[in-house]
Amino acid sequence: MKPIWKAQVLTLYPDMFPGILGHATLGRGLKKGLWSLETINIRDFATDERGSVDDQPFGGGPGMVMRADILAKAIDSVYPQNIGQPLIYLSPRGHPLNQERIKKLSNGPGVTLICGRFEGIDERILVTRGIEELSIGDYILSGGEPAAQILLDSCIRLLPGIVGKAKSLTEESFEKGLLEYPHYTRPRNFEGKNVPEVLLSGDHKQIQYWRNEQSEVVTKDRRADLWKRYLKHSSSSRRGQNYEHN
């Protein structure tokens, strides 16, 4: 039997967890034991009475930097027993987090995440502990905790038993290299806007064709990078190539 997927979070604010992860399907999964969560307070490993975990950067500059020695103690307190579990630091300079990476993390034993604060963390801890840096986007947060929750949400929802209808996971954005098609529900007419007739036809083949077509249109319009990749790698991109020449 596969072990429970384990999330470990090293943070200065453990009370921020589980946060949104404790609600809805993810929260129910946590209560059922489909995944587990452990928070480690980095400040517990401080060496002075004030609980200091940061210091001024060598070479000058604004802000403070989290100390490598304190982070090392926090990491080493939990990581030796979790060898093989990815050790990740959420950072705007990291490799972009995408659905492909999320799938790999979700299929593994779990993740150990480091949430930074201030100007960041001492570079040496990244090197000595072989920490992977991942970014959720080209913008700055006040700390790594929101980014950690985003990564965990993306991973946990792919675990068996979390989402009621597993088929819905295969029709989402990025699953086929495209963004998801538009959705509609009642009422049929909203402020003069009608639901596309094909969705009311009951013709599942035509509905699927329409959805695929709309996914291509949306992707081409909003994500040129994904569209280019889709055209290059898809073996069934003949229809998509017609869009490219329009």
Secondary structure, DSSP 8 states (H G I E B T S, - for coil): ----EEEEEEES-GGG-SGGGGSHHHHHHHHHTSEEEEEEEGGGG-SSTT---EE--TT--SS-EE-HHHHHHHHHHHSGGGTTS-EEEEEEEEEE--HHHHHHHHTSSEEEEE---TT-B-HHHHHHTT-EEEESSSS--SSSHHHHHHHHHHHHTTSTTTSS-GGGGGGSTTTTSS-------S-SEETTEE--GGGGS--HHHHHHHHHHHHHHHHHHH-HHHHHHHHHH-TT-HHHHHHHT-
